[in-house]
Amino acid sequence: MADPSTYRPAPGQIPTDPGVYRFRDARGQVIYVGKARNLRARLSSYFADLAGLHPRTAAMVTTAESVDWVVVATEVEALTLEYAWIKEFDPRFNVRFRDDKSYPMLMVTSSDEYPRVAVVRGAKRKGWTYYGPFAHAWAIRDTVDELLKVFPIRSCRDGVFRRASQVGRPCLLGYIDKCSAPCVGRVSESEYRRIVEDFCSFMSGQTDRFIREVGLEMQSAAANQAYEEAARLRDRLAALTRATERNAVVFGDGTDADLIAIVEDPLELGVQVFNVRAGRIRGERGFVLEKAEDLDTAGYMSRVLQYLYADDPEALIPREVLLSDSTEDATTWQEWLSNRRGSSVDLRVPQRGDKRALMETAQVNAGNTLASHKSRRSGDLTSRSIALTEIQEAVGLTEAPLRIECIDISTLQGSDTVASLVVFEDGLPRKKDYRTFIIKNVHADDTAAVGEVVSRRFAQVQAEPDDGEERRRFAYPPSLLVIDGGQPQVRAAQDALMAAGISDVPVIGLAKRLEEVWLPGEADPVILPRTSEGLYLLQRIRDESHRVAIGFHRKRRGKRTIASALDGIAGLGESRRKALLRHFGTVRAIKGASTAQLQEVKGVGPALAEVIHHHLHVDDEGRRDDS
């Protein structure tokens, strides 16, 4: 592990201009690339006290052994050079994008003499026109099938086209009028090119114009008693309408925009993109970004913009780019996008109206993308096996921890302290074994609460087998005990285990903010790689324990609030309290009810209704409260 002070440049050597910098390891390989508005200020921040740095940053600067930089004229140039270097060097400490889907796109081979249309996946080719990406290949194929009735461009492969030209006979599509058959000269090159241009215009969003024109032609043919031609145009109009209705109108003003929404957790970030053209969603995609840099949400949004627009030189940039969260250097990004597009681009976070509503839908999809990604990882047997093996090696266990239990404490300013214990077996949650605890020591801090829960849970290990189902379920110890916290919480759990006479249960702590693994008696934590399946599994177990603890805590607080309002009323037992709450819904509604209304509840007579009404309208000093 390198000492950053050994390669720290003198502050006077670092310019204060915008620029891009590179950290290199001992072999000279670039491990991180970043940009800065002020190189001196930015680079100096990396050489602060290691204890004050984010763990990801600390890991990077201790892995590096040198740093260099390049000065540029503007922040826009810095943005461009930064991403060029990220693509060239693929630094290990820059973010990674997990986009394991291959999205279908509609392709038109515009540069060919007789362009064809096809649904394709994979990398784009220069000179060809693409539309999408689309969620499902079948949807765009159905759309193309309808559009070929109106814009009969070829969809055959080049080999089929050449053979048809040689034999002078078109393929089946030519006979059923889904291709204008340029292979046999039914249309000239200029006529065919016009059909292709009309198809591209329709796909670009100019749908209303074609529907209107075909409708007028149909009416004209019918007026001239050309009924066969009118019927043919009617079928074309129906095909255009069906193709258009596949993408519902989301904006009535013909908006061209990309909506980018993100949802994050401590390790990863889900991204959803809606491509809106002419007021309709023309394409969408979702992917996952692995957090590797010490960035806030705005910084990761900038990385997403780089990935979407800088990676693809032919990316179509719309007039508006709408974000779920603001990005760092928004002015710089707006200038960069405007330069790429050749005209102004509005980059902003929508605050209200239809665009905000659609953004909320995109955020829901981003959350689903992230949840689906996590579910695939957790559900994969190979990934779970790797995760358990990595945990075994990191903690120094003799065998893989097939049963892992995790404890989390939840409190609010020291009141209503509760705890949860969740159980994972073979990397999957065993929810029937989950438990919750009410901390008995009302003065217990976080460490004391951990000690109490560990003592109560492991007291059952010493229980007799026939002491009941609850005790039988916990009569054997877990392979690993995880505590949500750092070294103090781990020490408290270890002391409680020793006091209970348990010496064969390994215990670790997972610090929430830093994602560090703490072992008892160790001065330094274990840092698992950010791509570690073991770290992912530990995080998932910790998050599940936190969810259960928070839910139980809220439930307890809710019950306490209700009990404090209705408690102590003479003659009002548990069943009548529940009946009142079922009837009125809330304590506030009960308080606002008259004695006559209270008597409508089964079991509440005139005398009890008067007692309840009096109790709820008299404050602690006995004074009447008529508010």
PyMOL commands that set and color helices and strands:
alter all, ss='L'
color gray80, all
select helices_A, chain A and resi 4-6+11-13+39-46+50-52+55-63+75-89+137-147+158-167+172-175+182-184+189-203+207-223+227-245+297-310+330-341+353-379+381-395+431-433+446-462+469-473+487-499+533-566+574-584+587-591+595-598+606-616
alter helices_A, ss='H'
color red, helices_A
select strands_A, chain A and resi 19-24+30-36+66-71+96-98+105-108+117-120+129-131+257-264+268-277+280-290+320-323+346-348+403-412+415-425+428-429+435-438+480-484+507-510+517-518
alter strands_A, ss='S'
color yellow, strands_A
deselect
rebuild
show_as cartoon
